[in-house]
Amino acid sequence: MGVSGQNLKKAAGKILGTIPGAEPESQIDAWWGLVILTIVVTAGLAIFSPDPYWRIIAFVSDGIWVTIKISVATFVLTLVAGLIGGLGRLSKNPIIFGVSTLYVELVRGVPLLVQLLWWYFAFPQIIQTLGRTFQIQALITYQANPELMAIIGFVFCYGAYMSEIYRAGIQSIPRGQMEAARSLGMNYFQAMRYVIMPQAFRVILPPIGNEFIALLKDSSLVSVVTVTDLTRRGREFSSANFNPIETWMMVALLYLILTLISARIVQWVEKITRIER
Amino acid sequence: MAESIIQIQNVHKHFKGGIHALKGVSLDIAKGEVVVIVGPSGSGKSTLLRCINRLEEYNEGQIIVDGVTLDTAANINAVRRDVGMVFQSFNLFGHMSVLDNITLAQKIIRKRGKSEAEEIARSLLVKVGIPEKANFFPGQLSGGQQQRVAIARALAMSPKIMLFDEPTSALDPEMIKEVLDVMLGLAQDGMTMVVVSHEMGFAKAAAHRAILMDAGQIVEEAPPDILFSTPSQERTRQFLSKVLRH
């Protein structure tokens, strides 16, 4: 490698040093290389060939926000749903265990797209039918909000996967931790809150991060149920301008930037929560 | 001796899978008494110990600790507050510093303030001989140090009774003494202790009574020097000949 190449690497390393997760002493790893490459290609296309690339970005930008909004909202709610489901799967109470197991098995066996279609098309009809049966005006005129239905569908589905992650994480903490906490007089919830969950959380952080990235990508499915996310906006642009090659390449690049950055954020959170040894 | 603080009456324990781990064990332990339980593995000695603070449920009989019968959840939590337990595998909370390990339950169960809890924790660390380790994490300590922290953590709750479940079995030989010294100190302070351990030296130095368990029953009980030197039961002789050989 030439001198200029060395210098470039050094300069890039300096910049990366200011970004959490990329230590100044470390060389640029392949992942950061990919992030930079993707951003450079995207920016390059937008700057040097603004028509159509900048137009595409401008057109789909509101879709980017919808995608991020749906992903983040779903993710936060899924963390709660998964905790409840995970504790249910560990419950000694046969009813709670049975219900949560049924939920997990049911959801995992049905494709996400079918679930989303059910929540958007079937669920509102059920509500309306119930309204007619019991003569409740508010239910008869019920109209589904696409974004809300999409989020509900996602939380329902990803909550099941998250339940299994929580269950595995909690089970990975040695029994002795619970016994030690209980022997000090803590009740089940205190032991969970102060002893088990803080440790389980560190175990499940990598799979949870993966779930977020999978969720971000799967969020493109909501375009089918009339949510104007990044994918749907891309489709609108493409069919109005007859340039599928450019549009879908740009949409793919934008998704790639989102997922690559998310992956880095996940790594960074893992690093700052690591247990000192 | 003084009045009994632990009364175990005809306790039976069946594990799932049909193992009859305790077959009608009865035992009274007096306030301030130090009892050492020995026996082959699978004899039910750890199970019996774990029944005393209900980490293990029993199927028959009853256990009364400090006048409280272990039956309801509230009862059990109340008893556990007053009964310290030390485990073979230490079971320190790995995500917390030594100081936080010792103050956590003080704060949330005993409702002590932060400064009071820390003061107690630090004085206990002095007592177990590692005051300089307060801000270390369990993973940074040796086994002997971890076990001493575990003892300090249990003592921080100001327990009336201390249970030890093979506290030195997971330790390297040179660390056993540092833990036994702490336990010896506790015994001399008059703590009621039930110890499952094969440390004959500790038993002879500190225990008032030694008990041999086998196959879920108490085979023999006597002062340790008598039990270990002139046991009356053949089963005890058999066991001791195997243990004392090395």
Interface residues (C-beta under 8 A of the other chain):
Chain A: P174 G176 Q177 E179 A180 A181 R182 S183 L184 G185 M186 N187 Q190 Y194 V195 P198 Q199 R202 I275 E276 R277
Chain B: N53 L55 A73 N77 A78 R80 R81 V83 G84 M85 F87 S89 N91 L92 F93 G94 H95 L104 A105 I108 I109 F137 G139 Q140 A150 R153 A154 M157
